[in-house]
Amino acid sequence: MTTGSEYHAPVLLQACLEGLNIAPDGVYVDVTFGGGGHSRAILERLGPHGRLVSFDRDSDAWRNAPDDPRFTLVRSDFRWIRNHLKYLELLPVDGLLADLGVSSHQFDTGGRGFSFRFEGPLDMRMDRRAKRTAAGLLDQSDEAALTDLLRKYGEVDGAPRVARQLIAARARQRIATTQDLVAALEPVTPRKDASGFLAQVFQALRIAVNDELGSLERLLTESPRIIRPGGRLVVMSYHSLEDRLVKNWMRSGDLGGNEHKDVFGRSSRPFKPTSSKAIQPSEEEVATNPRARSARLRIAERLA
């Protein structure tokens, strides 16, 4: 079995645990189980009557599940979290942790197609039970749709030009592998920052294939009905698209950042951030785990 540290080194582990403010007999949720690093650390702080429920839609992660009577692994997208917790009769919970993005294992397994650094099928599905792959998305999307997803999910400069290039390339040969995609993009890949550009394109396709922002939006809007007053919402993101949604929600209770007030001028936001700024990893952590570099951790407390 792959160990959690080999699968994915947990980022900002102590800050996440402190953010959850764990009570030994509390109920907690880790919606992104992965290698299980955060989940195992939570279990270490729970007593015999505490409970932890973790979610992951990637079958590779399921092999990392600990054998612990206090632990339940739900093999599902966390967008369905409230339904599952209601079925388990564990609502409301005392804290929820989300470590968003892609695990080191997913990036480093060429057969998954998440990285341009490895040859492999252009798959990118986090849940391999899903039907649509990144190759299928490229097959089926027209120029306008490609432009939109490159701009929206990858913040790609010159998105229309990149989309036109992909349409022209697929007319000559199906873009079926990661290296097919790299080759198709070659005419529009900047020389100065080729890696950054390719990372943006791959990110855009991955987010679209897995509807990652849709899952996050649903998780955030469901969170007031999941977390009890005084409980904690702890979310770690790795790019501005996710962090913007999290910051807006925690500060205003609105995904767009618009704070709503009642007729008496009182804010209706369900959470209050514990600090005004996101927590970032130290230089020492980044040195030992370079993928922690872009991490932004935000913590909020559920208001009464």
DRENDO-1510 file (C-alpha; in Angstrom, 1 decimal, always signed):
<recs>
REC; n; res; u; v; w
REC; 1; MET; +0.0; +0.0; +0.0 .
REC; 2; THR; +1.2; +3.5; -0.8 .
REC; 3; THR; +1.8; +5.5; +2.4 .
REC; 4; GLY; +0.1; +8.8; +2.9 .
REC; 5; SER; +3.4; +10.7; +2.8 .
REC; 6; GLU; +4.4; +9.0; -0.5 .
REC; 7; TYR; +1.0; +9.7; -2.0 .
REC; 8; HIS; +0.8; +13.3; -0.9 .
REC; 9; ALA; +2.6; +15.3; +1.8 .
REC; 10; PRO; +0.0; +17.2; +3.8 .
REC; 11; VAL; +0.5; +21.0; +3.5 .
REC; 12; LEU; +0.3; +23.3; +6.4 .
REC; 13; LEU; -0.7; +20.4; +8.6 .
REC; 14; GLN; -0.4; +22.0; +12.0 .
REC; 15; ALA; -2.2; +25.2; +10.9 .
REC; 16; CYS; -5.0; +23.0; +9.6 .
REC; 17; LEU; -5.3; +21.1; +12.9 .
REC; 18; GLU; -5.2; +24.3; +14.9 .
REC; 19; GLY; -7.8; +25.9; +12.6 .
REC; 20; LEU; -10.2; +23.0; +13.2 .
REC; 21; ASN; -9.9; +23.6; +17.0 .
REC; 22; ILE; -10.4; +19.8; +17.5 .
REC; 23; ALA; -12.4; +18.6; +20.5 .
REC; 24; PRO; -11.7; +14.9; +21.4 .
REC; 25; ASP; -15.3; +13.9; +21.2 .
REC; 26; GLY; -16.2; +16.0; +18.2 .
REC; 27; VAL; -17.3; +15.1; +14.6 .
REC; 28; TYR; -15.1; +16.3; +11.8 .
REC; 29; VAL; -15.0; +16.0; +8.0 .
REC; 30; ASP; -12.0; +15.9; +5.7 .
REC; 31; VAL; -13.6; +16.3; +2.2 .
REC; 32; THR; -10.3; +15.6; +0.4 .
REC; 33; PHE; -8.8; +12.4; +1.8 .
REC; 34; GLY; -6.0; +11.8; -0.7 .
REC; 35; GLY; -3.1; +10.2; +1.0 .
REC; 36; GLY; -4.8; +10.5; +4.4 .
REC; 37; GLY; -2.2; +12.7; +6.0 .
REC; 38; HIS; -4.7; +15.3; +7.4 .
REC; 39; SER; -7.2; +12.6; +8.3 .
REC; 40; ARG; -4.7; +10.5; +10.3 .
REC; 41; ALA; -3.6; +13.6; +12.2 .
REC; 42; ILE; -7.2; +14.5; +13.0 .
REC; 43; LEU; -7.8; +10.9; +14.3 .
REC; 44; GLU; -4.7; +11.2; +16.5 .
REC; 45; ARG; -6.4; +14.2; +18.3 .
REC; 46; LEU; -9.8; +12.5; +18.7 .
REC; 47; GLY; -10.8; +10.4; +21.7 .
REC; 48; PRO; -12.7; +7.1; +21.6 .
REC; 49; HIS; -16.0; +8.9; +21.0 .
REC; 50; GLY; -14.9; +11.2; +18.3 .
REC; 51; ARG; -15.8; +10.7; +14.6 .
REC; 52; LEU; -14.1; +11.5; +11.3 .
REC; 53; VAL; -15.8; +11.2; +7.9 .
REC; 54; SER; -13.6; +11.6; +4.8 .
REC; 55; PHE; -14.5; +12.0; +1.2 .
REC; 56; ASP; -12.6; +11.1; -2.0 .
REC; 57; ARG; -13.8; +10.3; -5.5 .
REC; 58; ASP; -10.4; +8.9; -6.7 .
REC; 59; SER; -10.2; +5.1; -6.3 .
REC; 60; ASP; -6.4; +5.4; -5.9 .
REC; 61; ALA; -6.9; +7.2; -2.6 .
REC; 62; TRP; -9.2; +4.5; -1.2 .
REC; 63; ARG; -6.3; +2.2; -0.6 .
REC; 64; ASN; -4.9; +4.6; +2.0 .
REC; 65; ALA; -8.0; +4.4; +4.3 .
REC; 66; PRO; -7.0; +3.6; +8.0 .
REC; 67; ASP; -8.7; +0.7; +9.8 .
REC; 68; ASP; -10.3; +2.7; +12.6 .
REC; 69; PRO; -13.8; +2.4; +14.0 .
REC; 70; ARG; -14.0; +6.1; +14.4 .
REC; 71; PHE; -13.4; +6.6; +10.7 .
REC; 72; THR; -15.7; +6.4; +7.7 .
REC; 73; LEU; -14.6; +6.9; +4.0 .
REC; 74; VAL; -17.2; +8.1; +1.6 .
REC; 75; ARG; -16.3; +7.3; -2.0 .
REC; 76; SER; -17.9; +10.3; -3.5 .
REC; 77; ASP; -17.5; +13.8; -4.8 .
REC; 78; PHE; -17.8; +16.1; -1.7 .
REC; 79; ARG; -20.5; +18.1; -3.5 .
REC; 80; TRP; -22.9; +15.5; -2.1 .
REC; 81; ILE; -21.6; +15.9; +1.5 .
REC; 82; ARG; -24.8; +17.0; +3.1 .
REC; 83; ASN; -26.7; +14.0; +1.8 .
REC; 84; HIS; -24.1; +11.5; +3.0 .
REC; 85; LEU; -23.8; +13.1; +6.5 .
REC; 86; LYS; -27.5; +13.1; +6.8 .
REC; 87; TYR; -27.6; +9.4; +6.0 .
REC; 88; LEU; -24.9; +8.8; +8.5 .
REC; 89; GLU; -26.8; +10.8; +11.1 .
REC; 90; LEU; -23.8; +13.0; +11.8 .
REC; 91; LEU; -25.2; +16.5; +11.2 .
REC; 92; PRO; -24.1; +19.0; +12.3 .
REC; 93; VAL; -20.4; +18.6; +12.5 .
REC; 94; ASP; -17.8; +20.5; +14.5 .
REC; 95; GLY; -15.3; +21.2; +11.7 .
REC; 96; LEU; -14.8; +20.7; +8.0 .
REC; 97; LEU; -11.4; +20.6; +6.2 .
REC; 98; ALA; -10.9; +20.9; +2.5 .
REC; 99; ASP; -7.4; +20.6; +0.9 .
REC; 100; LEU; -8.3; +21.5; -2.7 .
REC; 101; GLY; -6.5; +20.7; -5.9 .
REC; 102; VAL; -4.6; +17.7; -7.1 .
REC; 103; SER; -2.5; +15.4; -5.0 .
REC; 104; SER; +1.2; +14.7; -5.7 .
REC; 105; HIS; +0.3; +11.1; -6.6 .
REC; 106; GLN; -2.2; +12.3; -9.2 .
REC; 107; PHE; +0.3; +14.7; -10.8 .
REC; 108; ASP; +3.2; +12.1; -10.7 .
REC; 109; THR; +1.2; +9.2; -12.2 .
REC; 110; GLY; +1.6; +9.5; -15.9 .
REC; 111; GLY; -1.3; +7.3; -16.7 .
REC; 112; ARG; -3.7; +9.8; -15.1 .
REC; 113; GLY; -2.8; +12.5; -17.6 .
REC; 114; PHE; -2.8; +15.4; -15.1 .
REC; 115; SER; +0.7; +16.7; -15.9 .
REC; 116; PHE; +2.5; +17.7; -19.1 .
REC; 117; ARG; +5.7; +16.4; -17.7 .
REC; 118; PHE; +4.7; +12.8; -18.3 .
REC; 119; GLU; +3.5; +10.8; -21.3 .
REC; 120; GLY; +0.1; +9.3; -20.9 .
REC; 121; PRO; -3.5; +9.3; -22.0 .
REC; 122; LEU; -5.2; +12.7; -21.8 .
REC; 123; ASP; -7.5; +11.5; -19.1 .
REC; 124; MET; -7.6; +13.9; -16.1 .
REC; 125; ARG; -10.6; +12.3; -14.4 .
REC; 126; MET; -10.4; +12.4; -10.6 .
REC; 127; ASP; -13.3; +9.8; -10.6 .
REC; 128; ARG; -12.5; +7.2; -13.2 .
REC; 129; ARG; -16.2; +6.1; -13.1 .
REC; 130; ALA; -17.0; +9.4; -14.9 .
REC; 131; LYS; -17.4; +9.2; -18.7 .
REC; 132; ARG; -15.8; +12.4; -20.0 .
REC; 133; THR; -12.0; +12.6; -20.2 .
REC; 134; ALA; -9.9; +15.7; -21.2 .
REC; 135; ALA; -9.4; +14.1; -24.6 .
REC; 136; GLY; -13.1; +13.7; -25.0 .
REC; 137; LEU; -13.6; +17.3; -23.9 .
REC; 138; LEU; -11.2; +18.5; -26.6 .
REC; 139; ASP; -13.0; +16.4; -29.2 .
REC; 140; GLN; -16.4; +17.8; -28.4 .
REC; 141; SER; -15.8; +21.5; -27.6 .
REC; 142; ASP; -16.2; +24.2; -30.2 .
REC; 143; GLU; -13.9; +27.2; -30.4 .
REC; 144; ALA; -16.1; +29.4; -28.3 .
REC; 145; ALA; -16.4; +26.8; -25.5 .
REC; 146; LEU; -12.6; +26.2; -25.5 .
REC; 147; THR; -11.9; +29.9; -25.4 .
REC; 148; ASP; -14.3; +30.3; -22.4 .
REC; 149; LEU; -12.8; +27.4; -20.4 .
REC; 150; LEU; -9.2; +28.5; -21.1 .
REC; 151; ARG; -10.0; +32.0; -20.0 .
REC; 152; LYS; -12.2; +31.1; -17.1 .
REC; 153; TYR; -10.4; +28.1; -15.6 .
REC; 154; GLY; -6.8; +28.7; -16.7 .
REC; 155; GLU; -6.6; +32.5; -17.0 .
REC; 156; VAL; -4.7; +31.9; -20.2 .
REC; 157; ASP; -3.5; +35.0; -22.1 .
REC; 158; GLY; -4.7; +35.0; -25.7 .
REC; 159; ALA; -7.3; +32.3; -25.0 .
REC; 160; PRO; -9.0; +32.7; -28.4 .
REC; 161; ARG; -5.7; +32.2; -30.3 .
REC; 162; VAL; -4.9; +29.1; -28.2 .
REC; 163; ALA; -8.4; +27.7; -28.8 .
REC; 164; ARG; -8.1; +28.2; -32.6 .
REC; 165; GLN; -4.8; +26.4; -32.5 .
REC; 166; LEU; -6.3; +23.4; -30.7 .
REC; 167; ILE; -9.2; +23.3; -33.2 .
REC; 168; ALA; -6.7; +23.3; -36.1 .
REC; 169; ALA; -4.5; +20.7; -34.5 .
REC; 170; ARG; -7.3; +18.3; -33.8 .
REC; 171; ALA; -8.5; +18.6; -37.4 .
REC; 172; ARG; -5.2; +17.0; -38.4 .
REC; 173; GLN; -5.0; +14.4; -35.6 .
REC; 174; ARG; -6.9; +13.5; -32.5 .
REC; 175; ILE; -5.3; +14.9; -29.4 .
REC; 176; ALA; -5.3; +11.7; -27.3 .
REC; 177; THR; -2.2; +12.0; -25.0 .
REC; 178; THR; -0.5; +14.6; -22.9 .
REC; 179; GLN; +2.3; +14.9; -25.4 .
REC; 180; ASP; -0.2; +15.2; -28.3 .
REC; 181; LEU; -1.5; +18.2; -26.4 .
REC; 182; VAL; +1.9; +19.7; -25.8 .
REC; 183; ALA; +2.8; +19.2; -29.5 .
REC; 184; ALA; -0.6; +20.8; -30.6 .
REC; 185; LEU; +0.2; +23.8; -28.4 .
REC; 186; GLU; +3.8; +24.2; -29.6 .
REC; 187; PRO; +3.0; +27.0; -32.1 .
REC; 188; VAL; +1.4; +29.2; -29.4 .
REC; 189; THR; +3.6; +28.3; -26.5 .
REC; 190; PRO; +5.7; +31.2; -25.3 .
REC; 191; ARG; +9.4; +30.6; -25.1 .
REC; 192; LYS; +10.0; +32.6; -21.9 .
REC; 193; ASP; +7.5; +30.6; -19.7 .
REC; 194; ALA; +6.5; +27.5; -21.5 .
REC; 195; SER; +6.0; +25.5; -18.3 .
REC; 196; GLY; +3.7; +28.2; -16.8 .
REC; 197; PHE; +1.6; +28.4; -20.0 .
REC; 198; LEU; +1.3; +24.6; -20.3 .
REC; 199; ALA; +0.3; +24.4; -16.6 .
REC; 200; GLN; -2.5; +26.9; -17.2 .
REC; 201; VAL; -3.9; +25.0; -20.1 .
REC; 202; PHE; -3.7; +21.7; -18.3 .
REC; 203; GLN; -5.3; +23.3; -15.2 .
REC; 204; ALA; -8.2; +24.7; -17.3 .
REC; 205; LEU; -8.9; +21.3; -18.9 .
REC; 206; ARG; -8.7; +19.5; -15.5 .
REC; 207; ILE; -11.0; +21.9; -13.8 .
REC; 208; ALA; -13.6; +21.6; -16.6 .
REC; 209; VAL; -13.4; +17.8; -16.7 .
REC; 210; ASN; -14.0; +17.5; -13.0 .
REC; 211; ASP; -16.2; +20.5; -12.5 .
REC; 212; GLU; -14.0; +21.4; -9.6 .
REC; 213; LEU; -15.3; +24.9; -9.1 .
REC; 214; GLY; -18.9; +23.6; -9.2 .
REC; 215; SER; -18.1; +21.2; -6.4 .
REC; 216; LEU; -16.4; +23.9; -4.3 .
REC; 217; GLU; -19.3; +26.3; -4.8 .
REC; 218; ARG; -21.8; +23.7; -3.6 .
REC; 219; LEU; -19.6; +22.8; -0.6 .
REC; 220; LEU; -19.4; +26.4; +0.5 .
REC; 221; THR; -23.1; +27.1; +0.1 .
REC; 222; GLU; -24.0; +23.9; +1.9 .
REC; 223; SER; -21.5; +24.5; +4.8 .
REC; 224; PRO; -23.9; +26.6; +7.0 .
REC; 225; ARG; -26.2; +23.6; +7.1 .
REC; 226; ILE; -23.4; +21.2; +7.8 .
REC; 227; ILE; -21.3; +23.0; +10.5 .
REC; 228; ARG; -22.7; +23.8; +13.9 .
REC; 229; PRO; -22.4; +27.3; +15.5 .
REC; 230; GLY; -18.9; +27.7; +16.8 .
REC; 231; GLY; -17.6; +25.1; +14.4 .
REC; 232; ARG; -14.8; +25.7; +11.9 .
REC; 233; LEU; -14.5; +25.8; +8.1 .
REC; 234; VAL; -10.9; +25.3; +7.0 .
REC; 235; VAL; -10.1; +25.5; +3.3 .
REC; 236; MET; -6.7; +25.3; +1.6 .
REC; 237; SER; -6.6; +26.4; -2.1 .
REC; 238; TYR; -3.8; +26.5; -4.7 .
REC; 239; HIS; -4.9; +29.0; -7.3 .
REC; 240; SER; -6.7; +32.3; -7.3 .
REC; 241; LEU; -10.0; +30.9; -8.7 .
REC; 242; GLU; -10.5; +28.8; -5.7 .
REC; 243; ASP; -9.1; +31.2; -3.2 .
REC; 244; ARG; -11.3; +34.0; -4.4 .
REC; 245; LEU; -14.5; +31.9; -3.9 .
REC; 246; VAL; -13.4; +30.9; -0.4 .
REC; 247; LYS; -12.4; +34.4; +0.6 .
REC; 248; ASN; -15.7; +35.9; -0.7 .
REC; 249; TRP; -17.8; +33.2; +1.0 .
REC; 250; MET; -16.0; +33.5; +4.4 .
REC; 251; ARG; -16.2; +37.3; +4.5 .
REC; 252; SER; -19.6; +37.9; +3.1 .
REC; 253; GLY; -21.6; +34.6; +2.8 .
REC; 254; ASP; -21.8; +35.3; -0.9 .
REC; 255; LEU; -19.7; +33.6; -3.6 .
REC; 256; GLY; -19.4; +37.0; -5.5 .
REC; 257; GLY; -18.4; +38.8; -2.3 .
REC; 258; ASN; -21.6; +40.8; -1.9 .
REC; 259; GLU; -22.6; +41.1; +1.7 .
REC; 260; HIS; -26.3; +40.9; +2.4 .
REC; 261; LYS; -28.0; +42.6; +5.3 .
REC; 262; ASP; -31.5; +42.4; +6.8 .
REC; 263; VAL; -33.9; +45.3; +7.3 .
REC; 264; PHE; -32.0; +46.3; +10.5 .
REC; 265; GLY; -28.7; +46.4; +8.8 .
REC; 266; ARG; -27.4; +43.2; +10.3 .
REC; 267; SER; -25.1; +41.1; +8.2 .
REC; 268; SER; -26.5; +37.6; +7.2 .
REC; 269; ARG; -23.1; +36.1; +6.7 .
REC; 270; PRO; -22.9; +32.6; +8.3 .
REC; 271; PHE; -19.2; +32.7; +9.0 .
REC; 272; LYS; -16.5; +35.0; +10.4 .
REC; 273; PRO; -12.9; +34.6; +9.3 .
REC; 274; THR; -10.5; +34.0; +12.2 .
REC; 275; SER; -7.9; +36.3; +10.5 .
REC; 276; SER; -7.9; +38.9; +7.8 .
REC; 277; LYS; -5.3; +37.3; +5.6 .
REC; 278; ALA; -4.7; +33.8; +4.3 .
REC; 279; ILE; -2.1; +31.6; +6.0 .
REC; 280; GLN; +0.9; +30.7; +3.8 .
REC; 281; PRO; +3.5; +28.0; +4.2 .
REC; 282; SER; +6.9; +29.0; +5.6 .
REC; 283; GLU; +10.1; +29.0; +3.5 .
REC; 284; GLU; +11.2; +25.9; +5.3 .
REC; 285; GLU; +8.0; +24.0; +4.3 .
REC; 286; VAL; +8.3; +25.1; +0.7 .
REC; 287; ALA; +11.9; +24.0; +0.6 .
REC; 288; THR; +11.0; +20.5; +1.7 .
REC; 289; ASN; +7.7; +20.4; -0.3 .
REC; 290; PRO; +7.8; +22.7; -3.3 .
REC; 291; ARG; +4.2; +22.1; -4.2 .
REC; 292; ALA; +3.2; +23.9; -1.0 .
REC; 293; ARG; +4.4; +27.2; -2.5 .
REC; 294; SER; +1.0; +28.3; -3.9 .
REC; 295; ALA; -1.1; +27.1; -0.9 .
REC; 296; ARG; -3.4; +29.6; +0.8 .
REC; 297; LEU; -5.2; +28.5; +3.9 .
REC; 298; ARG; -8.3; +30.3; +5.2 .
REC; 299; ILE; -10.2; +29.6; +8.4 .
REC; 300; ALA; -13.7; +30.8; +9.5 .
REC; 301; GLU; -15.9; +30.2; +12.5 .
REC; 302; ARG; -19.6; +29.4; +12.1 .
REC; 303; LEU; -21.7; +32.2; +13.6 .
REC; 304; ALA; -24.8; +31.6; +15.7 .
</recs>
